[in-house]
Amino acid sequence: MQNMIDINQTLDLVKLKFYNEWLYTAHIYDEGDGQLHQSITKEVVNKYIDPLNLPKDATILDIGAGPGYFLDEMKERGYTNLTGIGLSPGDNKICRDKGHKIKEYDMSFLPQKDGYYDESVDFIFLRHCLEHSPYPIFTLMEYNRVLKQGSKMYIEVPQPDCERNHELNINHYSILGAKQLSALLTRTGFNVDRFLDFQFTAFLPKDIKNPEGEKLEVIEKYFCIVVTKARPLDIK
């Protein structure tokens, strides 16, 4: 007698698919062009990425690529194997119009059918993306899977309890403190090379957080982190 389908297990998979699709369709928005993030990305590449001396043909992923500022910087430097990953239609169009390669993947699950096998990636740039993951430990496990042993990853995320209330952003699900974030990185096989505070003054535009549209000055606080894949996760 053949085994019958476990309807409860099937329903659980359907629920997971529904929850993911709800998050990624109801809460996705376009970042659009902005001078602030463009200038910060340029500073980040100069300060944290250039010193890594990555080979020009390194397989590099920009996960949460937005309008492609990191891809712009790396392309100018002669890097030839760049892929941006994002789900925002407007931002993806900006990137494609610049000539960048963009893939529309779930940030936590990079498909092996497209070549993302174990230890197939040389570097991951993860700027203002991890906070959008509903399950950051799964996301970090996936990056451990695809990164080569000894490879690097740059992570930048907003700090908790800032004046801009990042926790209230419509698709910010994981605004983690330094201790929790460090713990997750260690648990998922990474050594933390640098874990720095980055603070600066910003001015809020007229939006849901600043409905009056007045020039509102706030202090922004980010974590800037460089990690190395120290060990694979033995989960096979």
HUBEL-V355727 format. One record per residue. N is the residue number from 1. RES is the residue in three letters. SS is DSSP state (A for helix, B for strand, O for the rest). PSI is psi in whole degrees, -180 to 180 (999 if undefined). D_LAST is the distance of its C-alpha to the last C-alpha in Angstrom with 1 decimal. Layout:
# HUBEL-V355727
n | res | ss | psi | d_last
N | RES | SS | PSI | D_LAST
N | RES | SS | PSI | D_LAST
This chain:
# HUBEL-V355727
n | res | ss | psi | d_last
1 | MET | O | 130 | 30.0
2 | GLN | O | 149 | 27.2
3 | ASN | O | 137 | 24.9
4 | MET | O | 152 | 26.3
5 | ILE | O | 132 | 24.6
6 | ASP | O | 100 | 23.6
7 | ILE | A | -33 | 25.9
8 | ASN | A | -41 | 24.7
9 | GLN | A | -41 | 21.1
10 | THR | A | -43 | 22.6
11 | LEU | A | -37 | 24.9
12 | ASP | A | -42 | 22.2
13 | LEU | A | -39 | 20.6
14 | VAL | A | -41 | 24.1
15 | LYS | A | -44 | 24.9
16 | LEU | A | -44 | 21.9
17 | LYS | A | -43 | 23.1
18 | PHE | A | -46 | 26.6
19 | TYR | A | -46 | 26.0
20 | ASN | A | -48 | 24.4
21 | GLU | A | -35 | 27.1
22 | TRP | A | -45 | 29.7
23 | LEU | A | -46 | 28.6
24 | TYR | A | -11 | 28.5
25 | THR | A | -38 | 31.7
26 | ALA | A | -26 | 33.8
27 | HIS | O | 8 | 33.1
28 | ILE | O | 136 | 32.7
29 | TYR | O | 159 | 35.7
30 | ASP | O | 135 | 36.9
31 | GLU | O | -43 | 37.3
32 | GLY | O | 169 | 39.9
33 | ASP | O | 142 | 41.7
34 | GLY | O | 130 | 42.7
35 | GLN | A | -35 | 44.3
36 | LEU | A | -54 | 42.8
37 | HIS | A | -29 | 39.1
38 | GLN | A | -45 | 40.1
39 | SER | A | -37 | 41.9
40 | ILE | A | -42 | 39.1
41 | THR | A | -42 | 36.5
42 | LYS | A | -44 | 38.9
43 | GLU | A | -41 | 39.3
44 | VAL | A | -44 | 35.6
45 | VAL | A | -44 | 35.0
46 | ASN | A | -42 | 38.0
47 | LYS | A | -38 | 36.9
48 | TYR | A | -31 | 33.1
49 | ILE | A | -46 | 31.9
50 | ASP | A | -43 | 34.7
51 | PRO | A | -15 | 34.3
52 | LEU | A | -19 | 30.8
53 | ASN | O | 51 | 32.4
54 | LEU | O | 142 | 29.6
55 | PRO | O | 146 | 30.3
56 | LYS | O | -23 | 32.2
57 | ASP | O | 15 | 29.7
58 | ALA | O | 144 | 26.6
59 | THR | O | 111 | 24.2
60 | ILE | B | 130 | 25.1
61 | LEU | B | 132 | 24.1
62 | ASP | B | 99 | 26.6
63 | ILE | B | 123 | 24.9
64 | GLY | O | 53 | 27.6
65 | ALA | O | -19 | 30.1
66 | GLY | O | -139 | 33.2
67 | PRO | O | 9 | 36.2
68 | GLY | O | 27 | 34.7
69 | TYR | A | -41 | 36.3
70 | PHE | A | -42 | 33.5
71 | LEU | A | -39 | 33.3
72 | ASP | A | -49 | 37.1
73 | GLU | A | -44 | 37.0
74 | MET | A | -36 | 34.4
75 | LYS | A | -41 | 36.1
76 | GLU | A | -29 | 39.4
77 | ARG | O | -1 | 37.8
78 | GLY | O | 14 | 36.9
79 | TYR | O | 139 | 33.2
80 | THR | O | -10 | 32.3
81 | ASN | O | 67 | 28.7
82 | LEU | B | 136 | 28.7
83 | THR | B | 128 | 27.1
84 | GLY | B | 144 | 28.0
85 | ILE | B | 127 | 26.0
86 | GLY | O | 163 | 28.0
87 | LEU | O | 2 | 29.2
88 | SER | O | 115 | 32.8
89 | PRO | A | -43 | 35.1
90 | GLY | A | -45 | 37.9
91 | ASP | A | -41 | 35.9
92 | ASN | A | -37 | 34.1
93 | LYS | A | -42 | 37.5
94 | ILE | A | -46 | 38.8
95 | CYS | A | -46 | 35.9
96 | ARG | A | -35 | 36.4
97 | ASP | A | -26 | 40.2
98 | LYS | O | -8 | 39.6
99 | GLY | O | 11 | 37.7
100 | HIS | O | 151 | 34.2
101 | LYS | O | 125 | 31.1
102 | ILE | B | 136 | 29.6
103 | LYS | B | 141 | 26.7
104 | GLU | O | 82 | 26.6
105 | TYR | O | 154 | 23.0
106 | ASP | O | 127 | 21.6
107 | MET | O | -19 | 21.1
108 | SER | O | -7 | 17.8
109 | PHE | O | 99 | 16.2
110 | LEU | O | 122 | 16.9
111 | PRO | O | 128 | 16.8
112 | GLN | A | -29 | 15.1
113 | LYS | A | -22 | 18.1
114 | ASP | A | 12 | 20.3
115 | GLY | O | 4 | 18.5
116 | TYR | O | 70 | 16.3
117 | TYR | O | 173 | 13.5
118 | ASP | O | 133 | 11.2
119 | GLU | O | 56 | 14.0
120 | SER | O | -2 | 16.9
121 | VAL | B | 140 | 19.1
122 | ASP | B | -30 | 21.6
123 | PHE | B | 141 | 23.0
124 | ILE | B | 130 | 22.8
125 | PHE | B | 120 | 26.0
126 | LEU | B | 72 | 25.6
127 | ARG | B | 121 | 29.2
128 | HIS | O | 55 | 30.1
129 | CYS | O | -43 | 27.0
130 | LEU | A | -31 | 24.6
131 | GLU | A | -15 | 27.3
132 | HIS | A | -3 | 27.0
133 | SER | O | 129 | 23.4
134 | PRO | O | -15 | 23.6
135 | TYR | O | 78 | 20.2
136 | PRO | A | -29 | 20.1
137 | ILE | A | -36 | 17.1
138 | PHE | A | -42 | 14.9
139 | THR | A | -47 | 17.0
140 | LEU | A | -35 | 16.4
141 | MET | A | -39 | 12.6
142 | GLU | A | -39 | 13.0
143 | TYR | A | -34 | 15.5
144 | ASN | A | -41 | 13.4
145 | ARG | A | -47 | 10.9
146 | VAL | A | -22 | 14.0
147 | LEU | B | 143 | 16.1
148 | LYS | B | 152 | 16.6
149 | GLN | B | 130 | 16.6
150 | GLY | B | -2 | 20.0
151 | SER | B | 163 | 20.7
152 | LYS | B | 160 | 22.7
153 | MET | B | 137 | 23.0
154 | TYR | B | 130 | 26.2
155 | ILE | B | 133 | 26.3
156 | GLU | B | 128 | 29.6
157 | VAL | B | 154 | 30.1
158 | PRO | B | 145 | 33.2
159 | GLN | O | 156 | 33.9
160 | PRO | O | 159 | 34.6
161 | ASP | O | 38 | 38.2
162 | CYS | O | 168 | 39.8
163 | GLU | O | -28 | 43.1
164 | ARG | O | -4 | 41.6
165 | ASN | O | 58 | 39.5
166 | HIS | A | -26 | 36.3
167 | GLU | A | -23 | 34.8
168 | LEU | A | -5 | 37.2
169 | ASN | O | 142 | 36.1
170 | ILE | O | -31 | 35.3
171 | ASN | O | 32 | 31.7
172 | HIS | O | 112 | 30.9
173 | TYR | O | -16 | 28.4
174 | SER | O | 75 | 27.1
175 | ILE | O | 97 | 29.9
176 | LEU | O | 145 | 28.4
177 | GLY | O | 169 | 30.4
178 | ALA | A | -43 | 29.8
179 | LYS | A | -44 | 28.4
180 | GLN | A | -43 | 25.8
181 | LEU | A | -43 | 24.8
182 | SER | A | -40 | 24.5
183 | ALA | A | -42 | 22.4
184 | LEU | A | -40 | 19.9
185 | LEU | A | -42 | 19.7
186 | THR | A | -43 | 19.2
187 | ARG | A | -29 | 16.5
188 | THR | O | 19 | 14.5
189 | GLY | O | 16 | 14.9
190 | PHE | B | 144 | 18.3
191 | ASN | B | 135 | 21.6
192 | VAL | B | 113 | 24.6
193 | ASP | B | -43 | 27.3
194 | ARG | B | 137 | 29.8
195 | PHE | B | 99 | 30.3
196 | LEU | B | 151 | 33.8
197 | ASP | B | 139 | 36.1
198 | PHE | B | 118 | 37.8
199 | GLN | B | 145 | 40.9
200 | PHE | B | 164 | 43.6
201 | THR | B | 134 | 46.3
202 | ALA | B | 164 | 45.8
203 | PHE | B | 123 | 48.1
204 | LEU | B | 136 | 46.9
205 | PRO | O | 173 | 47.9
206 | LYS | O | 113 | 49.5
207 | ASP | O | -164 | 46.7
208 | ILE | O | -26 | 45.6
209 | LYS | O | -13 | 45.3
210 | ASN | O | 66 | 48.7
211 | PRO | O | -24 | 50.7
212 | GLU | O | -19 | 54.1
213 | GLY | O | 12 | 53.1
214 | GLU | O | 161 | 54.7
215 | LYS | O | 101 | 53.5
216 | LEU | B | 115 | 51.1
217 | GLU | B | 131 | 49.9
218 | VAL | B | 159 | 46.6
219 | ILE | B | 119 | 44.5
220 | GLU | B | 142 | 41.0
221 | LYS | B | 123 | 38.3
222 | TYR | B | 160 | 34.9
223 | PHE | B | 132 | 32.1
224 | CYS | B | 120 | 31.4
225 | ILE | B | 135 | 28.2
226 | VAL | B | 128 | 26.8
227 | VAL | B | 159 | 23.4
228 | THR | B | 136 | 21.4
229 | LYS | B | 111 | 17.7
230 | ALA | O | -29 | 17.7
231 | ARG | O | 147 | 14.1
232 | PRO | O | 161 | 10.6
233 | LEU | O | 121 | 8.4
234 | ASP | O | 81 | 5.9
235 | ILE | O | 8 | 3.8
236 | LYS | O | 999 | 0.0
